[in-house]
Amino acid sequence: MSPAVGSAPTQADLLDFVRRTAADAELIASLPLDPEGRTWVRLEGPGGSEAWLIGWPPGTGTGWHDHADSVGAFLTASGALREHSLAARLPSDGWKTLELADGVDRERRLRAGEGRAFGRHHVHEVLNDSRDEHAISVHAYYPPLPRIRRYSRTGHILRLEQVERPEDWQ
């Protein structure tokens, strides 16, 4: 199902898109894989969304980050990914260091065919913690990513380290 013409895609629309795209075996097989670093290809997402096909060599990950004001969805097409996330609404701006409360950590393993949608300011890290198997995933965001905020984490302390803009990764 696609969003109605002229309407912004919802989290459900994005999740439906990543599910359908991940089922395209020919597309998934076409992604070049690198044994050392992540690879990616930009896709045409629904309703003007930004979408990516991403290859994850064993032992790679994103580090802690969020997608600012974008909602999103991702789904593992092959292999398995692990997501660590925070079940807490963080201030959107104006802070550099934040002490996290107990009990905010969440973890989920997403095997081939499994995915999730998320709202604005969702802070997470995604990892391929396999020792020997690549993973491939499909991601979609709306509106197209205005920025990505990258964080470091030590215990309960989360630090804003960097703000990336589209020109930094395209």
N, C-alpha and C positions, 0 to 999 in steps of 0.2 A: 504494500500500500504506500502510495506517495502522498506528500502533503497536497492539499488543495492549491490550485493555481493562485499565486499571490499571497499565500499564507506561509509563515515561517514553519519549518519542520520542528516537530516536538521531539522529546527524548524517545518516545515510542516510534516515531517515524525513523529516527536515526538508528535505533536498534534494529528495526525491520530492514533497513538498508544494509547494515553491516552483516546481518544474518544472510540475506540474499546474496550479497557480494562474496562472502566467505564460502558459499556453496558453489561458486563458479570455479570448478577444478582447473579449468584451462588458465584462468586469470591467476589463481594461486600458484600454479606451476610455472608461470612466466616470470615471477619475481626472481631477479638474480640474488643469490645468497652469498655472503662473504663470511669466511670462517672467523673473522676477527671483529668485525663491526656491523652495526645494524645497517640495513639497506631499506630504502623506501621508494615508493612511486606514488605520486599524487593522483587521485581519482576524482571523477566528477560526482559530487554528492548531491542528494536531493534538495530541491528548493534553494539552491545557492549555498549549500553547506560546503565545508571543506572536508575532504576525505583522503585517507592514506592507507596504502597497503604496506605493512612493515615486516621485515624479516629480522629475527632475533637469534644470533648465534648463541650457543650455550654460554651461560654465565654473564649475559649482558642485561642491562636495565636502564631505566630512565633517570633514576634519582628522584627525590621528592620534588613535586611540582604541582601547579594547578593550571587551569586553562582560562583564568580570569572570568570574564562575563559570558563565556560560551557554555552551553550545555553540550553533552556528548554521549557517545556510546562506543564501545569496542567489543570485538568478539574474536576469539582464538579460532583460526581456520585450520591450523595444524600444530602439533606439539602441545605444549601446555605453558601457561603463564601464571605467575603469582602476582596478586595485587595486594599491597599494604595501603590502607587508607585511614583517614581520620574521620570519625563520626562526631565532628564538631564544626560549627560555623565559625570561621575565622574572620576577623575584621578584614575588609577588602583592601584597605590601604592605610598608610600612616603608621606602620609598625615595622621594626627590623628584627626584634627578638620577642618570642612569645613562649610562656610556660604553659605546656599542655596539661590538662587535668588527667587524673587516672581514669582508665576505662574508655578512652577515646579511640584506641587502636582497633582496627578491623583487618582481617586477612581473609582472602579467598583464593582458591586455586581454580583457574579457568582452563579446562581441557578443550580439545577441538570441539567446536559447536556450542561452546558456552561463552556467554558475554554478559555485559551489563550496560545500563545507561546511568548517567549521573548528571547532577545539576551544576549550576554556577558555583565557582569557588571550591570545587571538589579537590582536595589535596590528597595526592596519592603517589605511589611509585609502582612501576610495573617491571617485573623481572622474568627472565627465562633462567630459572635456577637448575635446569637440566645440565648434566655434565657432558652429554654427548648428542643431544638432539636439538636441531633448529626448531624455532616456533615461528609461525606466521600469523599475523593478526590484521584485522580491518578496523579502522577508526574513522569516526565522523564527528564534526563539531559545527554548531551553529550558535551565533553567527561565526563566520570564518575567524580563526584565532586572531584577536587583536594583540595578544601578548601571552607569554608563558612566564610565570614566576617560578624561579627555581629556589629550593630551600636546602639547607643542611639540617641534620637532626642529630643531637647528642642527648640520649635519654629523653627527658620530658621537654627539652629546649629545642624549639624550631626557630631557625634563623633564615630570613630572606637574604639570599646571596646575590641574585641577579634577576633582571627583568629582560626577557628577550622579546624582540618584535619580529614580525614576519620576514623582514629583510635579512634577519640573522640565520634563518634556516631554509629559505627558498632559493 
